[in-house]
Amino acid sequence: MNKILKFAKEKPIISASIELFLVAVVPLLFAMSVLGLWRWDLSIPLVYAGSDDTWQLVLSKVLKDTGWILDNPFLGAPDIAHWHNNAAAQTSSIHSIIMLDYPYFLDDAVKIQQTYYLLNFSLISLTSYVGCRLLGIARFMSASVAILFSFTSFRIGWLFYAFLANYFTVPLALVPVFGF
């Protein structure tokens, strides 16, 4: 508890806010430039390979249309698809909770999925930064680790939309393990 209070008191609020803003914005801008999103329409999927990408787009669509992912009225004729016992749907629930408010701002399931994918660069970076600071790592090193951690190799190349690659909880889970 003392480390949390020390982390909160060690910097003035304005400079800490600027620091967190940069840790959140730099990965997002870098991801947009690496992926070439300056000229991309977000209503067209970045990847449409037919595996996890399709599964997660289906989850985004049912989330947008019904508000939750464990019952899909568009699949499973003659009844509806009940995914309560599906391990993949169960592990996707945390991501669905985060995406619950997206349909109020975005009108397309593909845009919801792609916006969530892009904003996870910032979310991963922010949680990594906070985790490093709670472990007592210096600010510059924390920011460097945070930005690098949000760009591990498979996040851009292999598992595009995969919820497995949206590992924003990992840094915060490591804090109690490594000595809080």
C-alpha positions as CSV (number, residue, x, y, z in Angstrom):
1,M,0.0,0.0,0.0
2,N,2.9,2.4,0.7
3,K,4.2,1.9,-2.8
4,I,0.8,3.0,-4.3
5,L,0.8,6.1,-2.1
6,K,4.4,6.9,-3.0
7,F,3.6,6.4,-6.7
8,A,0.7,8.8,-6.4
9,K,2.6,11.5,-4.4
10,E,5.9,11.6,-6.1
11,K,5.0,13.8,-9.1
12,P,2.7,16.7,-9.6
13,I,-0.5,15.8,-11.2
14,I,0.0,17.8,-14.4
15,S,3.4,16.2,-15.2
16,A,2.1,12.8,-14.3
17,S,-0.9,13.3,-16.6
18,I,1.3,14.4,-19.5
19,E,3.5,11.4,-18.9
20,L,0.6,9.0,-18.9
21,F,-0.9,10.7,-22.0
22,L,2.4,10.2,-23.9
23,V,2.6,6.6,-22.8
24,A,-0.9,6.1,-24.1
25,V,-0.7,8.1,-27.3
26,V,2.8,7.1,-28.6
27,P,1.9,3.4,-29.1
28,L,-1.4,4.3,-30.7
29,L,0.2,6.6,-33.2
30,F,3.0,4.1,-33.9
31,A,0.5,1.3,-34.4
32,M,-1.5,3.5,-36.8
33,S,1.6,4.3,-38.8
34,V,3.0,0.7,-38.9
35,L,-0.4,-0.6,-40.0
36,G,-0.9,2.2,-42.5
37,L,-4.3,3.2,-41.0
38,W,-4.0,6.8,-42.3
39,R,-5.5,5.6,-45.5
40,W,-7.6,2.7,-44.2
41,D,-11.4,2.5,-43.8
42,L,-12.1,1.0,-40.4
43,S,-15.3,-0.7,-41.7
44,I,-13.1,-3.1,-43.8
45,P,-11.3,-5.8,-41.7
46,L,-7.5,-5.5,-41.6
47,V,-7.3,-9.3,-41.7
48,Y,-9.9,-11.7,-42.8
49,A,-8.2,-15.0,-42.8
50,G,-11.0,-17.3,-41.7
51,S,-9.9,-18.4,-38.2
52,D,-9.8,-16.5,-35.0
53,D,-10.4,-13.3,-36.9
54,T,-13.8,-14.5,-38.1
55,W,-14.6,-15.8,-34.6
56,Q,-13.9,-12.5,-33.0
57,L,-15.8,-10.5,-35.6
58,V,-18.8,-12.8,-34.9
59,L,-18.4,-12.0,-31.2
60,S,-18.3,-8.3,-31.9
61,K,-21.4,-8.5,-34.1
62,V,-23.4,-10.4,-31.6
63,L,-22.2,-8.0,-28.8
64,K,-23.3,-5.0,-30.9
65,D,-26.7,-6.5,-31.8
66,T,-27.7,-8.2,-28.5
67,G,-25.5,-6.7,-25.8
68,W,-23.7,-10.0,-24.9
69,I,-21.8,-12.8,-26.5
70,L,-23.0,-16.0,-24.8
71,D,-26.3,-16.3,-26.7
72,N,-26.2,-15.8,-30.5
73,P,-29.7,-15.7,-32.0
74,F,-28.2,-15.5,-35.5
75,L,-26.5,-18.9,-35.3
76,G,-27.6,-22.4,-34.2
77,A,-30.9,-23.0,-36.0
78,P,-33.5,-24.1,-35.2
79,D,-32.8,-22.6,-31.7
80,I,-30.1,-20.1,-30.9
81,A,-26.4,-20.8,-30.3
82,H,-25.7,-21.0,-26.6
83,W,-22.0,-20.5,-25.9
84,H,-22.1,-20.8,-22.1
85,N,-20.0,-23.9,-22.2
86,N,-17.6,-22.7,-24.9
87,A,-14.2,-22.0,-23.5
88,A,-13.4,-19.4,-26.2
89,A,-16.5,-17.4,-25.5
90,Q,-16.0,-17.6,-21.8
91,T,-12.4,-16.2,-22.1
92,S,-13.7,-13.5,-24.4
93,S,-16.1,-12.2,-21.7
94,I,-13.6,-9.7,-20.2
95,H,-13.0,-8.2,-23.6
96,S,-16.8,-8.0,-24.2
97,I,-17.3,-6.2,-21.0
98,I,-14.8,-3.6,-22.1
99,M,-16.4,-3.3,-25.5
100,L,-20.0,-3.0,-24.1
101,D,-20.0,0.8,-24.6
102,Y,-18.5,0.8,-28.1
103,P,-21.9,0.3,-29.9
104,Y,-23.1,3.6,-28.5
105,F,-20.3,5.4,-30.5
106,L,-19.7,3.0,-33.4
107,D,-22.4,1.7,-35.8
108,D,-20.5,-1.3,-37.3
109,A,-19.2,-4.5,-35.7
110,V,-16.0,-4.4,-37.7
111,K,-15.3,-0.9,-36.5
112,I,-15.9,-2.0,-33.0
113,Q,-13.4,-4.9,-33.3
114,Q,-10.8,-2.8,-35.0
115,T,-11.1,0.2,-32.6
116,Y,-10.8,-2.3,-29.7
117,Y,-7.7,-3.8,-31.3
118,L,-6.1,-0.3,-31.8
119,L,-7.0,1.0,-28.3
120,N,-5.4,-2.1,-26.7
121,F,-2.0,-0.8,-27.8
122,S,-2.6,2.1,-25.4
123,L,-4.2,0.0,-22.7
124,I,-1.3,-2.5,-22.7
125,S,1.2,0.4,-22.6
126,L,-0.6,2.1,-19.7
127,T,-1.0,-1.0,-17.6
128,S,2.7,-1.9,-18.3
129,Y,3.8,1.6,-17.2
130,V,1.8,1.5,-14.0
131,G,3.0,-2.0,-13.2
132,C,6.6,-1.0,-13.7
133,R,6.2,2.1,-11.6
134,L,4.6,0.0,-8.8
135,L,7.6,-2.3,-8.9
136,G,9.9,0.8,-8.4
137,I,11.3,1.0,-12.0
138,A,12.4,4.5,-13.1
139,R,10.0,6.6,-15.2
140,F,12.0,6.5,-18.4
141,M,12.6,2.8,-18.2
142,S,8.9,2.2,-17.3
143,A,7.8,4.2,-20.3
144,S,10.3,2.3,-22.6
145,V,9.1,-1.1,-21.3
146,A,5.5,-0.1,-21.6
147,I,5.8,1.0,-25.2
148,L,7.9,-2.0,-26.2
149,F,5.6,-4.5,-24.5
150,S,2.6,-3.2,-26.4
151,F,4.4,-4.1,-29.7
152,T,5.6,-7.7,-29.1
153,S,6.2,-9.4,-32.4
154,F,3.1,-11.6,-32.8
155,R,0.6,-8.8,-31.9
156,I,1.0,-7.2,-35.4
157,G,1.9,-10.1,-37.6
158,W,0.3,-13.3,-36.4
159,L,-2.7,-12.8,-34.0
160,F,-4.3,-9.7,-35.4
161,Y,-7.6,-9.5,-33.6
162,A,-6.9,-12.3,-31.2
163,F,-8.1,-11.5,-27.7
164,L,-5.1,-13.6,-26.5
165,A,-2.9,-10.8,-27.8
166,N,-4.7,-8.2,-25.8
167,Y,-2.7,-8.9,-22.7
168,F,-3.2,-5.7,-20.7
169,T,-3.7,-7.7,-17.5
170,V,-0.3,-9.4,-17.6
171,P,1.7,-6.4,-16.2
172,L,-0.6,-5.9,-13.3
173,A,-0.7,-9.6,-12.5
174,L,3.1,-9.5,-12.3
175,V,3.2,-6.8,-9.6
176,P,2.2,-9.1,-6.7
177,V,4.4,-11.9,-8.0
178,F,7.6,-9.8,-8.1
179,G,7.3,-8.1,-4.8
180,F,4.6,-5.7,-3.9
